[in-house]
Every structure is written in structure tokens, then in C-alpha cells.
Amino acid sequence: MNTPERVNEETRKRVLEAVDRVGYVPNLVAGSLASSSSRFIAVIVPSLANAVFIEVIKGLQETFEARGYQILLGNTDYDLKREQQLIRTFLGWSCSALVTAGLRHSEGCRTLMSNWDKPIMEVMELGEALDLNVGLDHEEAGRCMAHHLLERGYRSIVYVGACMDRDYRAGMRFSGHRHVLEAAGLEAPLIELDQLGSLAAGAAGLDRVLEDFPDARAIHFANDDLATGALLHAQRLGLRVPEDMAIAGFNGLPLGQHVTPRLTTIQSPREAMGRRAAEQVLRRLDHQPVTRRQHDVGFKLLVGQST
């Protein structure tokens, strides 16, 4: 029951059939008290409404469950204080490992995590991690899209993000975007919306650009939800994309690849990121050597017809 990978499939099937017949439920709390650990792995993300994090969770969950671990899932709503509360609670359940989305934590949260002696995996971005790290370079992703827009001949480009004090990785992409434009001798205007990514917010972002920057010819949106909302709104306004306004996003969500014109975006390997992160945690739990504490999963520029 505790280490299903140690028995062959036929034996495991017979044991599980017996468990179902007698209605046996293992006392996981007692087991964790005896071993100071459990078959639980805590996973904490900033949003359960965002498909990006759902796909990361899918990669984590499937990989952990194949080895007999279950995840305890927490949602911070981009609130670092809430993250600290969740981590304190989950660590109290003697979790075997902890996975968090992002490298930024409150000071109290970092203290909790630093004093913990079990595997910690920080995903989504690259940087100085407490333990293990799997992610991508968001500044480089911002630079990549800015270079693409410049290569297409656009010179008046606006970046549109939302709540970047909370969604700080969007701010990292803007930083890369800005550096490329400034190196080319261009201004890098920013519009920051007060609601996180949604189709409606993207439409509002397009309206803001048209009002505040009437000479703009390209918009680099912080994510595909915003970009797709703007693209659909442009059609309602009679704007031609990309002839009148080019539109680009980030994430490579299916939605942006099924609209017309198809959205130009940066694709992040979200499910693969979750799987790689889970594999590294499992190696640590198996007491196998982890030669690389950081893994860059990279990204891919998807050039659609919107630029």
C-alpha cells in the first residue's frame, strides 16, 4: 500500500481488489506520525481559474500519482500572505515535499521553507531557488517577442499587462520587452489594467491603447487571454489585424490558436514543466542524486497571422 511500485501489476491489482471488497481505508495521519512524512505532496499555485496553472498541475499530479503520491492543492489568489498561511498548514500535515509556483515569497514564508528539511520545488520561472527549480526565462521571452515585432517592421509598440504587482512574471516580460525597444532607440510605453487576464480586460486594453496611443501599430499583451480579447474586440470595431493593429500574446493557449487571425504568441511547455518538476522531486524522495538543481524548459515563438 505504501510503496505500490515495488510489486508487480498483477499483485497490486489483487491487493486493490481486496481493499475494495473490505472497504479498507488507511489511516494516513497515523502513518505520517510514525514516519514524520506522508504520501502527500503540497502544491500551491496563484490561480485555479487560469488554464496555465491547471496544465502545470496536470503534469505534477499524473507523475506523482503514478508513484503513489497524492497532491494537496492550495490557491493563493496571488496573495503572498495567503501563501504563507497555506504553507504553514500543509507543512503541518507532514507533507513529503512542497511545490510552489514562483520564486517570490514573503519573508515569513521564506523562513518557514528554509527551516524545512524536505524537498522544495519552485516552478514557472528561473532564478535563485531555495532548493529545486524548473521554469523558463520570462525576461528572455519578453525580448523574443519584442524582437519579432521589430523584425516585422513595427516601431510604435505598446505593452499591456494587468496587476503586475501580483502577476510579477508579466512585469519580467515587460522588462525584457522594454530593453529591446530602448536598445533600438524606441519608447516602450506601458498600460497596466486593474483586472487580471480575461477577454473583457483585453478588449478594454485595446480601447486604452487606441485612446492613449493613437499612433500605435502593435500591442504586446502580457498573456493570451488579454490578446485574444483584444483581437475579437478589434473585429467588432472594424480594425484589421494585423494591417491596422498587430496583436501578440504569451502562453500559447489553445484559444488563441483557434481564432482568426491565429494569434502570435510565446508557447510555454506547461504540462512538461509539471512533469519535469515532479520527476526531480521524486528523485530526491528516492534518495537519488540530483546533479542539476535548476532546469530551463524553454519556450517557443508561435508566429500566427496576428502580426
C-alpha atoms as one frame of an Amber mdcrd trajectory, in Angstrom:
protein
   0.000   0.000   0.000   2.795   2.411   0.875   5.136   1.537  -1.992   2.999
   0.196  -4.860   5.900   0.485  -7.307   7.682  -2.384  -5.508   5.162  -5.045
  -6.524   4.204  -6.306  -9.960   0.993  -5.133 -11.610  -0.920  -8.392 -11.014
  -0.142  -8.377  -7.286  -1.072  -4.735  -6.994  -4.388  -5.397  -8.767  -5.258
  -8.242  -6.358  -4.415  -6.104  -3.320  -6.576  -3.221  -4.553  -9.471  -5.605
  -5.251  -9.209  -6.861  -1.667  -9.147  -3.287  -0.386 -12.336  -2.527  -2.321
 -14.071  -5.693  -1.006 -13.435  -4.983   2.669 -13.718  -1.205   2.435 -10.294
  -0.654   3.971  -9.209   2.981   4.462  -5.583   3.508   5.580  -5.026   5.905
   8.453  -2.764   8.385   6.704  -2.438  10.612   9.764  -1.154   7.729  11.857
   1.276   6.730   9.137   2.641  10.239   8.848   3.083  10.486  12.625   5.068
   7.272  12.661   7.333   8.226   9.775   7.344  12.050  10.117   6.216  12.149
   6.483   3.243  11.176   4.346   2.237  10.269   0.814   1.020  13.846   0.352
   2.829  16.491  -1.691   1.679  20.082  -1.277   1.191  22.081  -4.500   0.497
  25.805  -4.221  -0.450  27.945  -7.228  -1.689  31.543  -7.577  -4.883  30.726
  -9.503  -7.194  27.815 -10.282  -9.090  29.868 -12.879  -6.062  30.174 -15.148
  -5.514  27.336 -17.636  -1.757  27.872 -17.385  -1.612  26.589 -13.823  -4.167
  23.842 -14.457  -1.831  22.319 -17.061   1.167  22.524 -14.714  -0.909  20.809
 -12.018  -1.875  18.078 -14.508   1.770  17.266 -15.182   2.559  17.224 -11.461
  -0.474  15.181 -10.452  -0.138  12.452 -13.067   3.555  11.961 -12.329   3.122
  11.909  -8.552   0.058   9.645  -8.625   1.911   7.102 -10.771   4.235   6.697
  -7.782   1.506   6.525  -5.137   1.567  10.153  -4.001  -1.431  12.464  -3.787
  -1.316  16.251  -4.003  -2.754  18.716  -1.523  -3.704  21.719  -3.656  -3.711
  25.320  -2.460  -4.678  28.544  -4.257  -3.133  31.844  -3.129  -5.098  34.229
  -5.396  -1.731  35.967  -5.953  -1.592  36.862  -2.246   1.796  36.216  -0.572
   0.251  36.343   2.924  -2.215  33.648   1.924   0.658  31.608   0.517   2.403
  31.744   3.900  -0.753  30.556   5.665  -1.193  27.672   3.224   2.411  26.559
   3.514   2.256  26.633   7.308  -0.881  24.464   7.211   0.442  21.986   4.655
   3.794  21.550   6.364   1.847  20.713   9.499   0.417  17.716   7.643   3.946
  16.277   7.318   3.928  16.515   3.534   6.702  14.668   1.751   7.537  17.644
  -0.470   6.355  21.125  -1.430   5.842  22.615  -4.910   5.200  26.347  -5.281
   4.579  28.498  -8.347   7.178  31.233  -8.352  10.305  32.311  -6.509   8.892
  35.334  -4.679   7.677  34.736  -1.138   7.083  36.809   1.978   9.927  36.942
   4.479   7.971  34.784   6.924   7.219  32.258   4.205  10.884  32.012   3.229
  11.771  31.381   6.861   9.229  28.539   7.057  10.538  26.963   3.889  14.223
  27.432   4.755  13.751  25.652   8.090  12.016  22.679   6.436  14.181  19.648
   5.701  12.238  18.104   2.800  12.292  18.738  -0.969  11.053  22.123  -2.163
  10.393  22.725  -5.859   9.759  26.223  -7.222   8.330  26.295 -10.751   7.270
  28.715 -13.528  10.398  30.902 -13.575  14.169  30.647 -13.274  16.274  32.223
 -10.565  17.815  31.768  -7.151  15.748  28.990  -5.601  15.610  27.619  -2.071
  16.132  24.083  -3.348  14.939  22.804  -6.761  13.809  24.982  -9.674  12.106
  24.252 -13.018  10.870  27.062 -15.233  11.577  29.438 -18.081  13.262  32.816
 -18.530  10.434  35.362 -18.675  12.671  38.313 -19.477  14.060  36.403 -22.443
  10.502  35.580 -23.546   9.685  39.298 -23.491  12.805  40.052 -25.506  11.928
  37.357 -28.027   8.517  38.819 -28.802   9.848  42.376 -28.949  12.499  41.276
 -31.461   9.809  39.564 -33.540   7.672  42.726 -33.664  10.665  44.847 -34.642
  11.616  42.362 -37.368   8.079  42.672 -38.750   8.656  46.422 -39.091   6.599
  47.725 -36.169   8.071  50.731 -34.377   5.206  52.042 -32.259   4.591  49.161
 -29.839   2.653  49.243 -26.554   2.920  46.607 -23.817  -0.352  45.871 -21.983
  -0.287  43.984 -18.670  -2.600  43.600 -15.699  -1.988  43.853 -11.934   1.739
  43.362 -12.411   2.456  43.831  -8.711   0.699  40.461  -8.318   1.369  38.870
 -11.705   5.020  39.876 -11.484   6.168  37.464 -14.196   4.289  39.695 -16.666
   6.458  42.509 -15.334   9.563  40.429 -16.014   8.460  40.002 -19.630   7.859
  43.737 -19.916  11.382  44.334 -18.651  12.818  42.223 -21.473  10.479  43.889
 -23.978  11.500  47.369 -22.812  15.231  46.660 -23.025  14.911  45.555 -26.669
  12.882  48.603 -27.696  15.144  51.036 -25.855  18.210  49.438 -27.448  16.573
  50.173 -30.809  16.082  53.811 -29.813  12.329  53.446 -29.330   9.993  54.278
 -26.476   8.378  51.393 -24.600   5.009  52.623 -23.308   3.150  50.502 -20.767
  -0.550  50.241 -19.966  -1.418  48.350 -16.798  -5.004  47.191 -16.350  -6.602
  46.776 -12.928  -8.047  43.307 -13.521  -6.197  40.097 -14.305  -6.292  38.454
 -17.709  -9.700  37.971 -19.296 -11.284  38.532 -22.689 -13.131  41.585 -21.374
  -9.925  43.035 -19.932  -8.212  42.523 -23.282 -10.961  44.445 -25.039 -10.577
  47.250 -22.508  -6.826  47.196 -23.095  -7.292  47.719 -26.818  -9.605  50.683
 -26.120  -6.962  52.178 -23.820  -4.262  51.846 -26.451  -6.433  53.448 -29.138
  -7.219  56.351 -26.800  -3.815  56.909 -25.185  -1.512  55.928 -28.070  -3.386
  56.604 -31.329  -0.195  56.135 -33.358   0.439  52.625 -32.000   0.603  49.879
 -34.602   1.342  46.842 -32.408   0.334  45.640 -28.930   2.337  43.114 -26.927
  -0.102  41.685 -24.379   1.056  40.007 -21.160  -0.972  36.860 -21.885  -3.167
  35.168 -24.457  -6.436  35.877 -22.632  -5.858  39.604 -22.967  -4.558  39.319
 -26.520  -7.490  37.178 -27.709  -9.989  39.540 -26.095  -8.356  42.446 -27.916
  -8.317  40.552 -31.219 -12.046  39.796 -31.007 -12.792  43.389 -29.992 -10.767
  44.686 -32.945 -13.088  42.756 -35.261 -16.115  44.379 -33.609 -14.524  47.796
 -34.129 -13.761  47.086 -37.766  -9.987  47.148 -37.217  -7.942  44.885 -39.454
  -5.404  42.662 -37.685  -2.514  42.995 -38.359  -2.892  45.682 -41.058  -4.282
  48.326 -38.682  -3.026  46.849 -35.406  -0.761  43.861 -34.740  -1.545  41.823
 -31.610   0.709  39.366 -29.759   0.361  37.388 -26.527   2.077  34.909 -24.240
   1.412  31.298 -23.132   0.338  29.561 -26.339  -3.167  28.731 -25.090  -5.448
  26.758 -27.463  -7.945  29.641 -27.531  -5.504  31.909 -29.322  -4.723  29.223
 -31.883  -8.384  28.762 -32.837  -9.335  32.358 -33.584  -8.943  34.184 -36.888
  -6.374  35.529 -37.436  -4.380  32.994 -35.416  -2.589  34.674 -32.529   1.163
  35.190 -32.493   2.377  34.169 -29.051   5.086  32.584 -26.928   4.314  28.958
 -26.068   5.371  27.773 -22.615   5.595  23.971 -22.041   3.325  23.952 -19.007
   2.434  20.271 -18.626   6.006  19.236 -19.431   7.188  21.678 -16.789   4.983
  19.976 -14.201   6.257  16.540 -15.185   9.901  17.588 -15.054   9.380  19.194
 -11.655   7.658  16.087 -10.266  10.406  13.829 -11.604  13.080  15.849  -9.829
  11.141  15.813  -6.552  10.700  12.041  -6.809  14.429  11.583  -7.378  15.086
  13.451  -4.163  12.470  11.389  -2.301  14.107   8.219  -3.643  17.461   9.456
  -2.297  18.875   9.533  -5.818  21.484  12.138  -6.727  20.108  15.343  -8.259
  23.000  16.704 -10.285  21.121  19.758 -11.585  19.039  21.807  -9.178  17.717
  24.055 -11.962  16.093  23.102 -15.269  15.201  25.569 -18.026  12.249  24.172
 -20.019  12.496  26.981 -22.558   9.753  28.405 -24.775   8.761  28.607 -28.439
   7.736  31.568 -30.582   4.499  30.700 -32.423   4.083  33.088 -35.322   0.434
  33.412 -36.332  -1.342  35.826 -38.636  -1.998  38.493 -35.980   1.430  40.101
 -36.519
